[in-house]
Amino acid sequence: MKTKILILAAVVLFVVSCGTKKSAPATPATPAVTEAVKTTELTPELAAGKSMYENNCAKCHKLFDPKKFSQEDWKPILVKMQKKAKLDDTQMASISNYISSQL
């Protein structure tokens, strides 16, 4: 009986090991290259705005891609979030400039 179980286990192990290899789905390399081309160097002021956007906004919710909304859509969002995040006008202007630069 033990030999039958061992033989069965060996056969199952062999069949499983000979199964098709699952590979990661192929991802096209062009979007990554395209994104790298699209990104531009940020000035120190815009980099500070990006940092504030990432640090202050991500405390409460996920970060949205600046391109997800238009400039007109961002204005009331930023006004509302300025109060909640307790940011002064200078910090808000920096964040707003960063978002505008990404549109």
N, C-alpha and C positions, 0 to 999 in steps of 0.2 A: 504494500500500500504506500509506504514511504517513497519507494522508487517511482511510482506512478505520479505522485505529487511533485517530486523533484523534476521528473521529465516534463510534466505539464508546466511547471514554473519556468523551466529552461526554454520551452517552446514559446511561451507567452513573452518572455524577455526577448527572445530572438525576433519575434514578430513585431514587437513594439519598437525595438531598436532599428529594424529595417523599414519602418514606416516612413512616410514622406517627411522631409525636413520642412518645418515651418520657418519661413524667413520673414523678416520685417517687410512691410509693404514698401515698394520702391517709391522714394520721394523725389520729385523732380528737383534738380539742382538750380534751375533757372530762377525760381522765386527768391531763393536766398541771395543769388547774385544780384537780382533786380533790386531787392531791398537794400543791399549793401551800396548799390549805386545811388539809390534815392536818398540815403541818409547823408546829411551834410554836417560839417563841423559846426558845433554850437559855440557861440560867443560865450565868454564867461558869464555875462548877464543871463543869457538864455539857459546856460547850464545850471545856474543858481535857481532859475524858475523851474526847471525840470526837477531838480533835487527837491525843492519845496513841494512841488506837485506830487512827486512820488512819496515823500515822507509824511506830508500832512493828510493827503487824501486817502492813502492806503491804510491809514489807521482805522477807518470806519467802513470802508467798502473797497471793492475791486477797482482798479484803475481802468478808465475808459480810454480807448485810443482817441487822441484829439481829432482825428479825421472822422470819427463816428458822428459828430454833430457839426453843424455849420457855425459860423461866427455868431450869427443871431441867436442860435440855440444855446451857445455857451454863455452868453451874457447873463441871463437870469439864473443859470445854474451856478455860475461863479459868485454872483451876489448872494444867493441863498447859502452857499457853502462857506463863504467868508465869515458869516455870522456864526455858523456852527463850529468852524475850525478856529475861531477867534484869531483871525489873521488881520494885520493892519493893512492900510491901503498900499503901502510900499510892497509888502509881500504879495498882495493880491495882484498888483500891477505886474510884478515879475512873473507870476504864474500865468497871468493873462497873456503877456507877451510871448511866453514860451508856447502856449497853446496856439496863439495866432500864427506863430512861425511854422507850426507843424501842419497848418491847413493848406 
